[in-house]
Amino acid sequence: MFTPVFGALQANDLNQAESLLKVMLVATPNNADALHLMGVVCGMQGRPNDALSFFQQCLALAPENAMLRFNLAKALSSMQRDAEAIEHHQKASSLDPANPDIWINYGRSLDNLRRREEALACYEKAVVLKPDSVEGWFNKGKIFGELKRYEEALHSYIRAYQLRPAEPFLLGIILHYKMLICDWLELDVLYEQILRDLRNGQKVVEPFGFQGISDSESDLLLAAKIFANERYPLAKEITKAPIRAHSEKIRVAYLCGEFRDQATSVLMTGIYEAHDPEKFEIFALDNGWNDGGVLRVRMEKVFKEIIDISIMPDLSVAELIKSLNIDILVNLNGYFGEARSNVFAQHAAPIQVNFLGFPGTLGAPYMDYLIADEIVIPPESRQYYVEKIAYMPHSYQANDAKRIISERRFSRAELGLPEQGFVFCCFNNNYKITPQTYDSWMRVLKSVEGGVLWLLEDNPLAAHNLKAEAEKRGVSPERIIFASRLPLPEHLARHRNADLFLDTLPYNAHTTASDALWAGLPVLTCVGKTFPGRVASSLLNALEMSELVTHSTQDYEHLAIELANNASRLQDIKNKLLANRLEKPLFNTQMYARDLEVLYRKMYERYLDNREPDHLSVKAA
C-alpha cells in the first residue's frame, strides 16, 4: 500500500508523496501509519506545525509507537518547545532503548533546557550504542565544555573530527579547546590549516574562539560572515513594521543571557541605572537566569520589565519585541555566552545594535550598528565590519563606578605569593594566553630576579600545562602562581597584592583590565591589530595613561622590566592611576550613559527620517 509513497520519497518528490498520502487518508482517515508518514513528509518540507498535527492525530491511535514518539519529540524540539518534548523523548527511549538517535535527540532537548548532566547521560548512551556517532561525540564535547570539563570536551571533539573531518566549524572548536587548557602542541600547525581552509571559504572556525588567536581583521570578518550565513541567516520571510510615529521616549531593549553576576552586567548595571527615564524606556530580555545576586536586584529596579525569554521560541521573542514597540534592540552577547542570534535574524526591531559582549563584527546583514571607539576601530578599519560604526567619544567599554572593592586585606601568604619579590599578574581567561605572549612573560621573569607571575586558575590542566611551559623556557615552575576564583569584591581587593598587570595579545584583557584599573593596579599593554587586541589601549587612553601603552613586543618587555626595577617610577604611575580613575572618562558612568544616549538618538532620528544606517559619532565633552 505504501510502495508508491516510498518510491516518491526515494525520488525526493515530497509533493507527490504528500498527494498519495492525502488520497490514502481520505479513504482511511484513521490509518495510523499514513498519519505518521504524512507528519514525516511535512517535517521534511519544513512545516513543523503541520507535522505536529499529524503526529498528534496518530498518537491517539498508536501511543506505544517508539518512532512516532521520537518524531513527535523532534517536531516539538524544532519549534523550541523542548519542555513539551521531554515526555515523548522519555517514552520513546523506554520503548526503544537501543536506538542511539532517540538518545541523541533526547539529550538535545535536555541541553536546551540547561539540564546538562542529564543530557550528557543521554549522549553517553548514544555513543555506547553507536561508537561512530559523530553527533553523539560532538554533543558530548559541547556538554563537557558547558560543564567546564575542557579536557574531556577536547577528546570528544577530536573523536568527532576523526569520524567526520568536514563537520562545520569543528576544527576551530578543537583549536579553542586546546587554548582553553593551554595545550600548545602543534597549535601553530592547526592554526595554519584553519587559515588555509578559512581563506578558501570553508566553514572551519567559529568567530569567538578565533578571536583568541587571530591578529587579522580581514580573517575575523570572513569567519564571522561564513558563520552568520551558516548558523544564523537572515529569515526568509520578514514583515518590517511601518515606521512608528515619533515618541517622546525611545524604547530600548537589551537582549542578553547574563543579567546576573557576570562580566557583562558588572560593566553595564550602572549604565542601566543612569539612563534618563524621561527620554528612554529600557527593557531586559533575559535569555539566562536570575541568580538573586546584588547586580540582579539593582537591575530589577531600573528596567521597565525583565522578561524571561530563555524557553520562548525565536519567533515568539521576535513577535514580543514588535508588540513592545521596541525601537532599538541591543545585542549584548554576539557570539558569546547565552546568545539568541536567531532573534536578530528575524529583524525583530527596526534598529539592531551589536554592543560590548562580542568585540568584533557579527558578519550579519541584519545588524545595523556596532558601538566602538576610534582606538578599537580606527576609521581605516571600518572595511572589516559589516555594521556601521557608532563611535563613543572615549572608550567604547561601559563601566560601573559602583563596583565594590572589599575592605579585606589579603596577606601575600594566604594568596600563595612570596613575601618578597615583584608580582606580575594577569587574570585573563587562560585561552587568551598564547605561546608568543608566554614567551614574552618568561623573558621578563628571567630579567627580574625574584619576580613571580600570578595567573587565574581557570582549570587545573591549564595550570599544569603553564607550569610545564615555564620550565621548557628555563623558568622555575614555582614562579608561576595561580589564583582561584573569588567573588568580585574580594577579587578586586586582592589586586592590591600585585605590582603590575601584564596584558595578552592578540586578545587583550577587557573586563579584567578595567577590574585592575579600578582597583588601582597599572595595566601594561601592547597595541594589537584587531578590535580585541586594542581594548586595553582604549581603556588606558580614556584614563590618560598612555605611558602604559606600547607598540611592539620589545617595548612591552622592556617597560615591564623597567617598571619592576624602578619602584619610584612605578609608584608615580600608580598615584596617577588612583587620581585619574575618579576624574577621567573611563569610570564616569553618568557621562558614558549620556554619550550612549546621544548615539541612540542619532540612530533613531535616521530611522524616523527613513535613512539607512551610517557611521555615527559623539563629540567629546
KAVENSUL-V831584 format. One record per pair of residues at least 12 apart in sequence whose C-alpha atoms are under 7 Angstrom apart, sorted by the first residue. I is the first residue (numbers start at 1). J is the second residue. D is the distance in Angstrom with one decimal. If there is no record, write none. Layout:
I|J|D, I|J|D
This chain:
5|17|5.0, 5|20|6.4, 14|41|6.6, 18|38|6.6, 18|41|6.7, 21|34|6.3, 21|38|6.4, 32|58|5.1, 32|61|6.2, 32|62|6.8, 35|54|5.5, 35|55|6.7, 35|58|5.7, 36|54|6.4, 36|55|5.6, 36|58|6.0, 36|68|6.7, 38|54|6.6, 39|51|4.0, 39|52|6.6, 39|54|5.0, 39|55|5.6, 48|75|5.8, 52|72|6.4, 52|75|6.1, 55|68|6.9, 55|72|5.9, 66|92|4.6, 66|95|5.5, 66|96|6.1, 67|92|6.9, 69|88|5.2, 69|89|6.8, 69|91|6.8, 69|92|5.3, 70|88|6.7, 70|89|6.2, 70|92|5.6, 70|102|6.3, 72|88|7.0, 73|85|4.5, 73|88|5.4, 73|89|5.9, 74|105|7.0, 77|109|6.5, 79|313|6.6, 80|313|5.1, 82|109|5.2, 86|109|6.9, 89|106|5.3, 98|129|6.7, 100|126|4.4, 100|129|5.9, 100|130|6.4, 103|122|5.1, 103|123|6.4, 103|125|6.8, 103|126|5.6, 104|122|6.4, 104|123|5.7, 104|126|6.2, 104|136|6.2, 106|122|6.7, 107|119|4.1, 107|120|6.8, 107|122|5.1, 107|123|6.2, 116|143|6.3, 120|140|6.1, 120|143|6.3, 123|136|5.3, 123|139|6.9, 123|140|6.0, 132|163|6.7, 134|160|4.9, 134|163|6.2, 134|164|6.8, 137|156|5.3, 137|157|6.5, 137|159|6.6, 137|160|5.3, 138|156|6.4, 138|157|5.5, 138|160|5.5, 140|153|6.9, 140|156|6.3, 141|153|4.0, 141|154|6.6, 141|156|4.9, 141|157|5.4, 150|177|6.5, 150|181|6.9, 154|174|6.2, 154|177|5.8, 157|174|6.4, 158|174|6.8, 168|203|5.2, 168|204|5.8, 169|203|5.4, 169|204|4.0, 169|205|4.4, 169|206|5.8, 170|204|6.5, 170|205|6.9, 171|204|5.9, 171|205|6.5, 172|194|6.9, 172|204|5.8, 172|205|4.0, 172|206|6.1, 173|205|6.7, 173|206|6.9, 175|190|7.0, 176|209|5.2, 179|431|4.6, 180|430|5.8, 180|431|4.3, 180|462|7.0, 181|461|5.8, 181|462|4.1, 182|430|6.9, 182|431|6.7, 182|462|5.1, 182|465|6.1, 182|466|6.7, 183|465|6.7, 198|223|6.9, 203|226|6.4, 205|223|6.5, 206|223|6.8, 206|227|6.5, 207|220|6.7, 207|223|5.7, 207|224|5.5, 208|335|6.0, 208|336|6.6, 211|507|6.7, 212|431|6.7, 212|432|5.5, 212|506|6.5, 212|507|5.4, 213|506|6.0, 214|506|6.6, 215|506|5.7, 215|529|5.6, 215|530|6.0, 216|529|6.6, 216|530|6.4, 217|384|6.0, 217|530|5.5, 218|384|5.8, 221|361|6.6, 221|363|6.3, 221|384|5.7, 221|385|6.5, 224|361|6.8, 224|362|5.5, 224|363|4.7, 225|363|4.2, 225|364|6.4, 228|362|7.0, 228|363|6.1, 228|364|5.7, 232|341|6.4, 232|342|5.6, 232|345|6.3, 233|345|6.3, 234|345|4.7, 234|346|6.5, 234|366|6.8, 235|345|5.7, 235|346|5.3, 238|346|6.5, 243|608|6.6, 248|279|6.4, 249|278|6.9, 249|279|4.5, 249|280|4.8, 249|281|6.3, 250|279|6.3, 250|280|4.8, 250|281|6.2, 250|327|6.4, 251|280|5.9, 251|281|4.8, 251|282|6.0, 251|326|5.1, 251|327|5.2, 251|328|6.5, 252|281|6.2, 252|282|4.9, 252|283|6.3, 252|326|5.9, 252|327|6.0, 252|328|4.8, 252|329|6.0, 253|282|5.6, 253|283|4.5, 253|284|5.7, 253|285|6.8, 253|326|6.4, 253|328|6.3, 253|329|5.0, 253|330|6.1, 254|283|6.2, 254|284|5.1, 254|285|6.0, 254|329|6.1, 254|330|4.8, 254|331|6.5, 254|332|6.9, 255|284|6.1, 255|285|4.6, 255|286|6.2, 255|330|6.0, 255|331|5.4, 255|332|6.2, 256|285|6.4, 256|286|5.6, 256|287|5.9, 256|331|6.7, 256|332|5.3, 256|333|5.9, 256|339|6.6, 257|286|5.5, 257|287|4.2, 257|288|4.0, 257|337|6.7, 257|338|4.5, 257|339|6.1, 258|288|5.7, 259|286|6.6, 259|288|7.0, 259|296|6.4, 260|290|6.4, 260|291|5.9, 260|293|6.6, 260|295|6.1, 260|296|5.3, 261|293|6.5, 261|295|6.2, 263|511|6.4, 264|357|6.5, 266|400|6.8, 267|398|5.5, 267|399|4.5, 267|400|5.4, 268|398|6.0, 268|399|6.3, 268|400|6.4, 269|295|6.8, 269|299|6.4, 269|400|6.5, 270|400|4.6, 270|401|7.0, 270|589|6.4, 271|400|6.9, 271|589|6.2, 271|593|5.6, 272|302|6.7, 273|302|5.8, 274|590|5.8, 274|593|6.0, 275|593|6.1, 281|304|6.4, 282|303|5.4, 282|304|5.7, 283|303|5.3, 283|304|5.4, 283|305|5.3, 283|306|6.2, 284|303|6.5, 284|305|6.3, 284|306|4.6, 284|307|6.1, 285|306|6.0, 285|307|5.0, 285|308|6.2, 285|309|6.2, 286|306|6.6, 286|307|5.8, 286|308|4.9, 286|309|5.6, 286|310|6.6, 287|308|6.3, 287|309|5.2, 287|310|4.2, 287|338|6.4, 288|310|6.0, 288|338|6.4, 314|342|6.4, 314|343|5.3, 317|343|6.7, 318|343|5.8, 318|346|6.6, 318|348|4.8, 321|348|6.2, 321|349|6.8, 322|348|6.3, 322|349|6.5, 326|349|6.1, 327|349|6.1, 327|350|6.0, 327|351|6.2, 328|349|6.3, 328|350|6.7, 328|351|4.8, 328|352|5.8, 329|349|5.9, 329|351|6.2, 329|352|4.9, 329|353|6.2, 330|352|5.9, 330|353|4.7, 330|354|6.2, 330|355|6.7, 331|353|5.9, 331|354|5.0, 331|355|6.0, 332|354|6.7, 332|355|5.3, 332|356|5.8, 332|357|4.9, 333|357|4.6, 333|358|6.0, 334|354|6.7, 334|357|6.1, 334|358|5.1, 334|362|6.6, 335|358|6.3, 336|357|6.6, 336|358|6.2, 344|366|7.0, 345|366|6.3, 347|366|6.3, 351|368|6.4, 352|367|5.3, 352|368|5.3, 352|369|6.6, 353|367|6.0, 353|368|5.9, 353|369|4.8, 353|370|5.8, 354|367|6.7, 354|369|6.1, 354|370|4.7, 354|371|6.6, 355|370|6.0, 355|371|5.5, 356|397|6.7, 359|531|6.1, 359|532|5.7, 360|531|6.1, 361|385|5.1, 361|386|6.2, 361|387|6.8, 363|386|5.4, 364|386|6.7, 365|386|6.8, 367|387|6.0, 368|387|5.2, 368|388|6.1, 368|613|6.3, 369|387|4.8, 369|388|4.7, 369|389|5.6, 369|390|6.2, 370|387|5.7, 370|388|6.1, 370|389|5.0, 370|390|5.8, 371|389|6.0, 371|390|4.8, 371|391|6.0, 371|396|6.5, 372|389|6.5, 372|390|6.1, 372|391|5.1, 372|392|6.1, 372|396|4.7, 373|391|4.7, 373|392|5.1, 373|393|6.6, 373|394|6.6, 373|395|5.8, 373|396|5.2, 374|391|6.7, 375|534|6.6, 375|538|5.7, 376|531|4.7, 376|534|5.0, 376|535|6.0, 376|538|6.6, 377|531|6.1, 388|613|6.6, 388|614|5.5, 388|615|5.0, 389|615|4.9, 389|616|6.4, 390|599|6.7, 390|615|5.7, 390|616|4.6, 390|617|5.7, 391|616|6.0, 391|617|4.5, 391|618|6.4, 392|595|6.8, 392|617|6.2, 392|618|5.8, 393|618|5.5, 393|619|5.7, 393|620|4.9, 394|542|5.5, 394|585|6.8, 395|538|5.4, 395|539|5.9, 395|542|5.8, 395|586|6.6, 398|592|6.9, 399|586|7.0, 399|587|5.6, 399|589|6.1, 400|587|6.6, 400|589|5.8, 401|587|5.5, 401|588|6.7, 401|589|6.1, 404|489|5.4, 405|489|4.5, 405|490|6.7, 405|492|5.5, 405|493|5.5, 406|489|4.7, 406|490|5.3, 406|493|5.5, 407|493|7.0, 408|493|6.6, 410|494|6.2, 412|497|6.6, 421|450|5.0, 421|451|5.1, 422|450|6.7, 422|451|4.5, 422|452|6.4, 422|499|6.5, 422|564|6.5, 423|451|5.9, 423|452|5.2, 423|453|6.1, 423|454|6.8, 423|498|5.0, 423|499|5.2, 423|500|6.8, 424|452|6.1, 424|453|4.8, 424|454|6.1, 424|498|6.3, 424|499|6.0, 424|500|5.0, 424|501|5.8, 424|502|6.5, 425|453|5.4, 425|454|4.4, 425|455|5.8, 425|498|6.3, 425|500|6.3, 425|501|4.8, 425|502|6.0, 426|454|6.4, 426|455|5.2, 426|501|5.5, 426|502|5.6, 426|503|6.6, 427|455|5.4, 427|456|4.8, 427|512|6.4, 428|456|6.8, 428|509|5.9, 428|512|6.2, 429|458|6.5, 430|458|6.3, 432|504|6.5, 432|507|6.0, 433|504|6.3, 437|504|6.1, 437|505|6.4, 440|557|6.5, 442|470|6.8, 442|473|6.8, 442|475|6.7, 444|557|6.0, 444|560|6.9, 444|561|6.0, 446|475|6.9, 447|561|6.7, 448|561|6.5, 448|564|6.9, 452|479|4.7, 452|480|6.1, 453|479|6.2, 453|480|5.0, 453|481|6.1, 454|480|6.1, 454|481|4.8, 454|482|5.7, 454|483|7.0, 455|481|6.2, 455|482|4.9, 455|483|6.0, 456|482|5.4, 456|483|4.8, 456|484|6.3, 457|482|5.3, 457|483|5.5, 457|484|5.5, 467|480|6.3, 492|515|6.5, 492|519|5.8, 493|519|7.0, 495|516|6.6, 495|519|6.4, 495|521|6.6, 499|521|6.8, 500|521|6.3, 500|522|5.5, 500|523|6.3, 501|521|6.8, 501|522|6.0, 501|523|4.6, 501|524|6.0, 502|523|6.1, 502|524|5.3, 502|525|6.7, 503|523|6.7, 503|524|5.9, 503|525|5.0, 505|528|6.6, 505|533|6.0, 506|528|5.9, 506|533|5.0, 507|532|4.9, 507|533|4.7, 508|532|5.9, 508|533|5.0, 508|534|6.9, 508|535|6.3, 508|536|6.1, 509|536|6.3, 510|535|6.3, 510|536|6.5, 513|536|6.5, 518|581|6.7, 520|574|6.6, 520|577|6.2, 520|578|5.6, 521|574|6.9, 522|574|6.4, 523|548|6.7, 524|548|5.0, 524|549|6.3, 525|537|6.7, 525|548|6.4, 525|549|5.2, 525|550|6.1, 525|556|7.0, 526|549|5.7, 526|550|4.6, 526|551|5.3, 526|552|6.4, 526|556|6.2, 527|549|6.8, 527|550|6.3, 527|551|5.4, 537|549|6.0, 539|586|6.6, 542|584|6.6, 542|585|5.7, 542|586|5.1, 543|580|6.0, 543|581|6.4, 543|584|5.3, 543|585|6.6, 543|586|5.9, 595|618|6.6, 598|618|6.9, 599|617|6.9, 599|618|6.8
